[in-house]
Amino acid sequence: MSMTLEVSKALNEKLSTLAQVNGTSLDTVLLKALTLYDVASDAKQKNHHIGILDDQQRVIAEVVGV
């Protein structure tokens, strides 16, 4: 299946930068972003939270607003 997606110049630049920095394609960046959004959405529905942990398993940031 094929789909055409029109995005703003700023979003295209961000996606391109992420793809380049991570050595991957725009498709992969979008797929990973949607996967993370799906996880965050599911967590929100279950009244759970998503965070970033350091190597000591301490929460150093929480993902909010998703």
C-alpha positions in Angstrom: 0.0 0.0 0.0 1.2 3.5 -0.7 0.2 6.8 0.9 1.2 10.4 0.2 1.6 12.6 3.3 2.0 16.3 3.1 3.8 17.9 6.1 5.0 21.3 6.9 8.6 22.3 6.1 9.5 22.4 9.8 8.1 18.8 10.4 9.9 17.5 7.3 13.2 19.0 8.5 12.7 17.5 11.9 11.9 14.0 10.5 14.8 14.2 8.1 17.2 15.2 10.9 16.0 12.3 13.1 16.4 9.9 10.2 19.9 11.1 9.4 21.1 11.2 13.1 19.8 7.7 13.6 20.9 6.3 10.3 17.4 5.3 9.2 14.6 6.2 6.8 11.7 8.7 7.2 9.4 5.6 7.1 11.2 4.1 10.1 11.1 7.4 12.0 7.3 7.7 11.4 6.7 4.1 12.3 8.6 4.4 15.6 6.9 7.7 16.4 3.5 6.2 15.8 4.4 3.1 17.9 5.5 5.3 20.8 2.3 7.3 20.5 0.3 4.1 20.6 2.1 3.0 23.8 1.6 6.4 25.4 -2.1 6.5 24.4 -2.6 3.0 25.8 -0.9 4.0 29.1 -3.0 7.1 29.4 -6.2 5.1 29.0 -5.0 2.8 31.8 -4.1 5.8 34.0 -0.4 4.8 33.7 2.6 7.1 33.1 5.5 6.9 30.8 8.9 8.1 32.0 12.6 8.1 31.2 14.8 6.3 33.7 18.5 6.7 34.4 20.8 3.7 34.9 19.8 3.6 38.6 16.1 3.2 37.6 15.3 6.7 38.9 12.7 8.7 36.9 14.5 11.7 35.4 11.6 12.8 33.1 8.0 12.0 32.5 6.3 12.1 29.1 3.1 14.3 29.4 0.6 15.7 27.1 0.2 12.7 24.9 
